[in-house]
């Protein structure tokens, strides 16, 4: 799909990127063979799960600039949907998985309605409220959700007669979903839809004056982000085999948000890097677990202070600076006409 | 000549402030229509009402004979009205080409599914947006800054990007809010020529401007606002000679090099 003949000139950077991604994928595919300890596999599963969660939150916060801090709510909807479809009507995992995403997307549509009027912290409070509302429904609707006792014994997925119950095997489900998420999202953000989202983030009034139906695109944006959070939830439920409302509280929402902030908003790779770092730290700091949250808080404060654009944002911004410097020189050159 | 944009007795009050008071306006197809007036005369408010950003307190806006008074800005834009802003509103962290591609949004169709599947429609759309975007940048002379972030351009060029972005809509009428603010005399002269070229290509243009030399030399018809009210309308020569306008405006010696008063 070479659109421009000029693409040839920049083959090296594109190729290096593709090569790097292929190597990373091979490494991830072979990882359980190299290092099949179930503890490590568990950590890897969590990293992949959170890469999807943080990545999908980043679609909302980073790309269209809406401030959502209640992402755990969508995660919750996906997890409960899968668990209940599987437990109550014996639906297979493979059918319940997309349904979990769709249910979360529908809730996402409802939560997106206030975005037509609200921005920034006001919207943040609405999303926070929505997230708590979802949790409270799960907590109190005992007939359906089992209330505070949660849902136990969620059946493991079966693939070609093979029960996927061990982390070593489940790892591949998470890997598949994470790869699918990043592949699909990469295409979306580089399309007309993705450009409209970024335009809304940059200047909503200007976007509207150019005919972008911002309400529709904001709704689409929330639904897309919620869908993938729902998918992550639906994959998480049978992996953990047990879910309860307190797993999806506000702390969980902030946990996901911290990965997005640390990794870098508005970049595809940022949240994945954030997921790796935060989960890695969680493991390393297990012996001093009571101080872990303190360290996270310091990390976020430090990031906000030193690198508000996040870790991946750093390398991007250095490149952007160089590019900007070059183009400024170019802009100044033609006859000095431009000031 | 057909009227393309018409305002009938448009008022807009902010509390007790009558920002726009009973303004009538008719812009004919193919005209370059200037709106001038001292600071705070209500020019930008009036523009915002025309483009749907603000709703008038009373009065009607007709665009090609259709009442658009209550329509949202994005709907009006789709009907063929594009505008620029007084305080430049570029998408700062997008490249110049990407900015123009947002202007091409209404002329493309591809949605989420086509983007994910890279369907024929997506490819056609992307090719169209890329080609058309480059073509428009070529036309306004910004080709070399195609991949520059919009915020890294100097002020005068940013104004041009805004015009390019608005042109991408292929509008029936183009509203320019102070297009030469921050430009030096040479750039101003160049833009004046460019606007007349657009007129020759069949565009209708409405322009708010403070630069009298620019307005008098570019526009076919000029409307003067003062304290929200229309005090004069006519060809530049007549406006220049008008007693009321001179008192409100030119009499204060703000005319730069125009030789009136």
Interface residues (C-beta under 8 A of the other chain):
Chain A: X1 X3 X4 X184 X187 X188 X190 X191 X192 X193 X194 X195 X196 X198 X199 X202 X203 X205 X206 X207 X208 X209 X210 X211 X212 X213 X214 X220 X224 X320 X323 X324 X327 X328 X330 X331 X332 X334 X337 X338 X339
Chain B: X51 X53 X72 X73 X74 X77 X78 X82 X83 X85 X89 X90 X91 X92 X93 X94 X98 X101 X102 X103 X105 X106 X108 X110 X111 X112 X114 X115 X116 X118 X122 X123 X125 X126 X127 X129 X130 X144 X145 X147 X148 X149 X152 X153 X154 X155 X156 X157 X165 X166 X168 X169 X184 X186 X187
